[in-house]
Amino acid sequence: MSETYCTSADICKRLAIGRTTLWRWQRDLGFPAPLRLGRLSRFSQSQVDQWLAARRAPVGQDSPPNPA
């Protein structure tokens, strides 16, 4: 099975975030680092999916209450 790689623009579009947020997540939250190919960077789709699954709240749990 071959690995799928995405550009940062693909990841941002999929997650509906800005490029700055993507790099901030990488720096602060452990988002998977891209594979560097010279000046190009590509993200492993499977690593991104694993990271998202690990951060997703378990099904059936309520979200934390909003502070009033």
C-alpha positions as CSV (number, residue, x, y, z in Angstrom):
1,M,0.0,0.0,0.0
2,S,1.5,3.3,-1.0
3,E,1.6,6.3,1.3
4,T,-0.3,9.5,0.3
5,Y,1.3,12.9,0.8
6,C,-0.4,16.3,0.9
7,T,0.7,19.9,0.7
8,S,0.1,22.3,3.5
9,A,-2.6,23.9,1.4
10,D,-4.4,20.6,1.1
11,I,-4.2,20.0,4.9
12,C,-5.4,23.6,5.6
13,K,-8.3,23.2,3.2
14,R,-9.3,19.8,4.7
15,L,-9.2,21.1,8.3
16,A,-10.5,24.6,7.5
17,I,-7.6,26.3,9.1
18,G,-5.0,28.9,8.0
19,R,-1.4,28.1,7.2
20,T,-0.2,30.0,10.3
21,T,-2.5,27.8,12.5
22,L,-1.0,24.7,10.9
23,W,2.5,25.7,11.7
24,R,1.5,26.8,15.2
25,W,-0.1,23.3,15.8
26,Q,3.1,21.7,14.6
27,R,5.2,23.8,16.9
28,D,2.9,23.7,20.0
29,L,0.7,20.6,19.7
30,G,2.9,18.0,18.1
31,F,1.2,18.1,14.6
32,P,3.2,15.7,12.4
33,A,6.2,17.4,10.7
34,P,6.3,17.5,7.0
35,L,8.7,15.5,4.8
36,R,11.0,18.0,3.2
37,L,11.9,17.6,-0.4
38,G,14.2,20.5,-1.1
39,R,12.0,23.6,-0.8
40,L,8.8,21.5,-0.9
41,S,7.2,20.0,2.2
42,R,4.6,17.2,2.1
43,F,2.6,15.8,5.0
44,S,2.0,12.1,5.4
45,Q,-1.8,11.6,5.2
46,S,-1.7,8.6,7.6
47,Q,0.3,10.5,10.2
48,V,-2.1,13.4,10.0
49,D,-5.1,11.0,10.4
50,Q,-3.5,9.4,13.4
51,W,-2.8,12.7,15.1
52,L,-6.4,13.8,14.5
53,A,-7.8,10.6,15.9
54,A,-5.7,10.9,19.0
55,R,-6.9,14.4,19.7
56,R,-10.6,13.6,18.9
57,A,-12.8,13.4,22.0
58,P,-14.3,9.9,22.7
59,V,-17.8,9.4,21.4
60,G,-20.5,9.9,24.0
61,Q,-18.6,12.3,26.2
62,D,-20.0,15.8,26.6
63,S,-17.9,18.8,25.7
64,P,-16.5,20.8,28.6
65,P,-18.9,23.6,29.8
66,N,-18.2,27.1,28.6
67,P,-17.0,29.4,31.4
68,A,-19.6,32.1,32.1
